[in-house]
Amino acid sequence: MRSGTFYGWRVVAAAFGLAVLGLGFGFYGPPIFLSAIREAHGWPLALVSTAVTVHFLAGSIVTANLPTLYRRFGIPAVTKAGALSLAVGVFGWAIAATPWQLFGATVLSGAGG
């Protein structure tokens, strides 16, 4: 006998929300951020493009190690840490005043994306 509530649609909604925000900010956001940061600070295109590359490299390193992270910390904890890292990283992109701050933010946003 079944008892309780069916959580399937809640899981689908949560996965959809994570995908929209994660892909929106983590995958499609950096090219948009690149242009905005370049205009705001006047930094060379090569510098900001390298930051975008660091973002994607950090993301690929975390993605390659996700099974290990899931086993060690659990899926909910890793997902929450990823969302927080992405949020802090994107905020860092917005407030970066020096290139080293930008690169720190790209590592966080890439790892969380």
Order of alpha helices (4+ residues) and beta strands (2+ residues): alpha-alpha-alpha-alpha-alpha-alpha
